[in-house]
Amino acid sequence: MPIIVLSLGGSVLLPDIDSPNIKPFISVLTRISSNHRLFVVVGGGGTARQYISMARSFEADEAFSDELGIMVTRLNAMLLVGALGHAAWPSVATSHTEALCAAESGKIVVMGGITPGQTTDAVAAVLAERVGADLFINLTAVDGIYSADPRKDPMAKRFDTMTPADLLDVVIGQQAVAGVNTVMDIVAVKIVERCGIPLLVMDGRDPSLLESVLKTGKFVGTLVTASKKTPFQL
Ligand code: UTP
């Protein structure tokens, strides 16, 4: 079975506790797991940012704020575990090794954050390397990687394919503070570069798109790969 690691942004799954988007993912992830080995790393979304900004108002340091963010990612991950029911391993893996062990069950393995100073994109990239994923997919609230922020610059262009080195150029100037909202974590990009696993960055808000990408290999988004081979074959 092909091995897929998903970085499922909190902004996609649970933008806010009052506006969850978990239900549409349940059937899609369950179906995908019948013919793929599936690992899902869940982000913190709006709730993580609320906690982080409250901590900052008490002048907490960034690492403390990261710890709070990690707790929220794990809370969101646990919610997804509950929503997936028997299709998922019943606890949130708190290390990559734990995720590997849980995968022996054949069930969907869910993780959140693990260590301060990074985001769940980095957790997912390392997991992709660790499990020898065939494809690493970053499901975000934007439909790919752009030359500039498309919300601010109408001339911004989406890249269909790019190399990890190109992506590093895009992310290199990003801030690295708790709760940061960026294209992709620089640590994640470095891992993608070293492991050579193709990374697809796509809009995750409609999970049916994910299913069709895995069926057809055709995507709307950005494929980050050194080989520039597109569409990919699983
Ligand atoms: P993420 O940034 O990964 O979640 O984690 P997100 O914001 O929901 O992701 P996107 O933007 O939708 O894709 C939230 C925060 O938790 C801390 C960081 O402060 C991060 O900004 N975190 C997360 C860590 O410090 N370490 C981790 O391993 C994961």
Residues whose N, C-alpha, C, O or C-beta is under 5 A from the ligand:
A	BS01	UTP	G9 G10 S11 V12 G43 G44 G45 A48 S65 D66 E67 G69 I70 G113 I114 T115 P116 G117 Q118 T119 T120 D121 V123 V177 A178 G179 V180
